[in-house]
C-alpha cells in the first residue's frame, strides 16, 4: 500500500501543471519635471491665490492672450481683471482698518493681506470680533475681513525696533554683528538677524533688551562671517578654446555661496566686458556664474567656477565658457 501511494503521488506531481511564470508589472513613467518657468509660475500663483495646477499653468503660458503686465508670470486677461479688482477691494478694507485703528491704537496689532485665502486680516490685542464689526460698519456692509487676537500692539513692535536700532553697537563685544531688524506683523514680533559664531548670542540679546522670545526672534547665521574682512575674487573669463571673450560684451555675473555671506556691493551689477572682473566677497566658498542675455527668456548660464575666499585675501579664478556659448556684443 505504501508503494502504491508513492506511485499515485508521483503521477499526480508529474501531471500537475507548472507554476505560472510571474508577469511583468506595468509601471507608469514618471512625468517630466516642469520647466523652471512653469515651476516659478506655479509657485507664484499659489502665493497670490490663483489657480496653480501644472496643466492650467502650462495652458496659460501657451495662450497668446497671456501677458505679464500685472505680475511677472503669464496671466490671462480675465485673470488679471479679477486679480486687479480683488487688490482694489483689499486696499479699501485695509485703509478702513487703519483709519479705525487710529481711534484704538492701544489694541491694534497691525493688518496684512492673506493673498492665498483672498482676505484681509486685522490683529487686535482684545475683543477682535468687536473691532471687526466696527470696521464692517465703516465699510457699509460685508467685506473680506478676518480678525485675530495677538499679544503685542503694532506700536510696541515698532518701539522695540527703534530701540534695537539705537542700541546695538554693544553686540560687537559679544561677537555679533547686527544685520537687520524689522517688524513681522503676521508673527506679531520683531525679527533680528545677526552674524555670530557665539552659540549663546540669542539669549544674550534677549537679556540685554529685557524681552522674551514671544516679542523678539533672534536669527543668527552661526558663523560670524560678516565680522571678518572681505576678500576679492580676481577673475578671468575665456572662450571654450581659450581665447579671451570679445570686449564690450553683455556678460554678467551671478554668484551662489556655500554658506552665509555676500558678494558685491549693494545692487550694483558686475560684468566681464574686458574678460576680467574683480568681485568683493565674504570669506567662504563661492560659485561664480557667467550669464548671457537671452531674448524673451531672461538670462542663461554659459560658464561657472568655484573659489574659496580667505578673509582679507585676493584669489584668482579662471572661468572657461561652455562650447558654443553665445556672447553678445
DAURCOR-V263953 format. One record per residue. N is the residue number from 0. OMEGA is omega in whole degrees, -180 to 180 (* if undefined). BURIAL is + if it has 24 or more other C-alpha atoms within 12 Angstrom, else -. D_FIRST is the distance of its C-alpha to the first C-alpha in whole Angstrom. Layout:
N,OMEGA,BURIAL,D_FIRST + N,OMEGA,BURIAL,D_FIRST
//
This chain:
0,179,-,0 + 1,179,-,4 + 2,-180,-,5 + 3,180,-,5 + 4,180,-,6 + 5,180,-,9 + 6,-180,-,10 + 7,180,-,11 + 8,-179,-,12 + 9,-180,-,14 + 10,-179,-,15 + 11,-180,-,17 + 12,-178,-,18 + 13,-177,-,20 + 14,-178,-,21 + 15,179,-,23 + 16,179,-,26 + 17,179,-,28 + 18,-178,-,30 + 19,177,-,33 + 20,-180,-,36 + 21,-179,-,38 + 22,178,-,42 + 23,180,-,45 + 24,-180,-,47 + 25,178,-,50 + 26,179,-,53 + 27,178,-,57 + 28,179,-,59 + 29,180,-,61 + 30,178,-,65 + 31,179,-,68 + 32,179,-,70 + 33,177,-,73 + 34,-179,-,76 + 35,-179,-,79 + 36,-180,-,81 + 37,179,+,79 + 38,179,-,77 + 39,-180,-,81 + 40,178,+,82 + 41,180,+,78 + 42,-178,-,79 + 43,178,+,83 + 44,176,+,82 + 45,180,-,80 + 46,-175,-,83 + 47,175,+,85 + 48,178,+,83 + 49,178,+,83 + 50,-168,+,79 + 51,179,+,78 + 52,-172,-,74 + 53,-178,+,74 + 54,-179,-,74 + 55,-178,-,77 + 56,178,+,79 + 57,179,+,78 + 58,179,-,79 + 59,-179,+,82 + 60,-179,+,83 + 61,-178,-,82 + 62,-179,-,85 + 63,179,-,88 + 64,-176,-,90 + 65,178,-,89 + 66,175,-,91 + 67,-179,-,91 + 68,-174,-,95 + 69,178,-,94 + 70,-173,-,91 + 71,173,-,90 + 72,-175,+,87 + 73,176,+,87 + 74,175,+,87 + 75,-180,+,88 + 76,-179,-,91 + 77,176,-,90 + 78,180,+,88 + 79,-179,+,91 + 80,180,-,93 + 81,-180,-,91 + 82,-180,+,91 + 83,179,-,95 + 84,-179,-,95 + 85,-180,+,93 + 86,177,+,95 + 87,177,-,98 + 88,180,+,96 + 89,-179,+,95 + 90,180,-,98 + 91,-179,+,100 + 92,-179,+,98 + 93,178,+,98 + 94,178,+,102 + 95,178,+,102 + 96,-178,+,100 + 97,179,+,102 + 98,178,-,105 + 99,-177,+,104 + 100,179,+,103 + 101,179,-,107 + 102,180,-,107 + 103,-177,+,105 + 104,-179,-,104 + 105,-179,-,103 + 106,-172,+,100 + 107,-180,+,99 + 108,180,+,96 + 109,-179,+,96 + 110,177,+,95 + 111,180,+,93 + 112,175,+,91 + 113,-175,+,87 + 114,-178,-,87 + 115,-177,-,83 + 116,176,-,83 + 117,-177,+,87 + 118,172,+,89 + 119,-178,+,91 + 120,177,+,91 + 121,-176,+,94 + 122,-179,+,93 + 123,-179,+,95 + 124,179,+,95 + 125,178,-,95 + 126,-176,-,95 + 127,-178,+,94 + 128,177,-,93 + 129,-180,-,97 + 130,178,+,98 + 131,180,+,96 + 132,-179,-,97 + 133,179,+,101 + 134,179,+,100 + 135,178,+,98 + 136,179,-,102 + 137,-179,-,104 + 138,177,-,102 + 139,179,-,102 + 140,-176,-,99 + 141,176,-,95 + 142,178,+,94 + 143,-175,+,91 + 144,172,+,92 + 145,180,+,90 + 146,175,+,91 + 147,175,+,89 + 148,-179,+,90 + 149,-175,+,91 + 150,-171,+,92 + 151,175,+,95 + 152,177,+,98 + 153,180,+,99 + 154,177,+,102 + 155,-179,+,100 + 156,180,+,98 + 157,179,+,101 + 158,180,-,103 + 159,177,+,100 + 160,180,+,100 + 161,-180,-,104 + 162,179,-,104 + 163,-178,+,101 + 164,-180,-,103 + 165,-176,-,106 + 166,176,-,105 + 167,177,+,102 + 168,-179,-,104 + 169,-175,-,103 + 170,-180,+,99 + 171,177,-,100 + 172,178,-,101 + 173,179,+,97 + 174,-179,+,96 + 175,175,+,95 + 176,178,+,97 + 177,-179,+,97 + 178,179,+,96 + 179,175,-,96 + 180,-178,+,96 + 181,180,+,96 + 182,175,+,95 + 183,-174,+,92 + 184,-176,+,92 + 185,-179,+,89 + 186,178,+,88 + 187,177,+,91 + 188,175,+,92 + 189,179,+,94 + 190,179,+,92 + 191,178,+,93 + 192,178,+,92 + 193,173,+,93 + 194,-176,+,92 + 195,172,+,91 + 196,-180,+,89 + 197,-177,+,90 + 198,-178,-,87 + 199,-173,-,89 + 200,180,+,91 + 201,180,+,90 + 202,180,-,90 + 203,-180,-,94 + 204,178,+,95 + 205,180,+,94 + 206,-178,-,96 + 207,-177,-,99 + 208,176,+,99 + 209,-180,-,98 + 210,180,-,96 + 211,-179,-,92 + 212,178,-,89 + 213,-180,-,89 + 214,180,+,92 + 215,177,+,92 + 216,-180,+,89 + 217,178,+,90 + 218,180,+,88 + 219,177,+,88 + 220,176,+,87 + 221,-175,+,86 + 222,-174,+,88 + 223,-175,+,91 + 224,-178,+,92 + 225,175,+,95 + 226,-177,+,97 + 227,178,+,96 + 228,179,-,99 + 229,171,+,98 + 230,-179,+,97 + 231,174,+,98 + 232,175,+,95 + 233,-172,+,98 + 234,173,+,96 + 235,-180,+,96 + 236,-179,+,94 + 237,176,+,94 + 238,-177,+,92 + 239,-180,-,89 + 240,179,-,91 + 241,179,-,93 + 242,177,-,96 + 243,176,-,98 + 244,179,+,97 + 245,179,-,100 + 246,179,-,103 + 247,180,-,104 + 248,-179,-,100 + 249,179,+,98 + 250,178,+,95 + 251,-179,+,95 + 252,165,+,93 + 253,-178,+,90 + 254,178,+,89 + 255,-179,+,86 + 256,174,+,85 + 257,-179,-,83 + 258,180,-,84 + 259,-179,+,87 + 260,180,+,90 + 261,173,+,92 + 262,177,+,94 + 263,180,+,97 + 264,179,-,100 + 265,-179,-,100 + 266,-177,-,99 + 267,178,-,101 + 268,-180,-,99 + 269,179,+,98 + 270,179,+,98 + 271,-175,+,98 + 272,180,+,101 + 273,-177,-,102 + 274,179,+,99 + 275,177,+,99 + 276,172,+,99 + 277,-174,+,100 + 278,176,+,97 + 279,-177,+,98 + 280,171,+,95 + 281,177,+,93 + 282,179,+,92 + 283,-180,+,88 + 284,-179,+,86 + 285,171,+,87 + 286,-179,+,86 + 287,-179,+,88 + 288,174,+,88 + 289,-174,+,90 + 290,176,+,90 + 291,-180,+,92 + 292,178,-,93 + 293,-178,-,91 + 294,176,-,93 + 295,-177,-,91 + 296,176,-,88 + 297,-174,-,90 + 298,-179,-,89 + 299,178,+,87 + 300,179,+,86 + 301,178,+,87 + 302,179,+,86 + 303,176,+,86 + 304,-179,+,86 + 305,-178,+,85 + 306,174,+,88 + 307,-175,+,88 + 308,175,+,91 + 309,179,-,93 + 310,174,+,95 + 311,-176,-,99 + 312,176,-,98 + 313,179,-,98 + 314,180,+,95 + 315,178,+,95 + 316,177,+,92 + 317,-180,+,92 + 318,177,+,90 + 319,-179,+,89 + 320,179,+,88 + 321,176,+,85 + 322,179,-,86 + 323,-179,-,87 + 324,179,-,88 + 325,179,+,91 + 326,-180,+,94 + 327,179,-,97 + 328,*,-,101
//
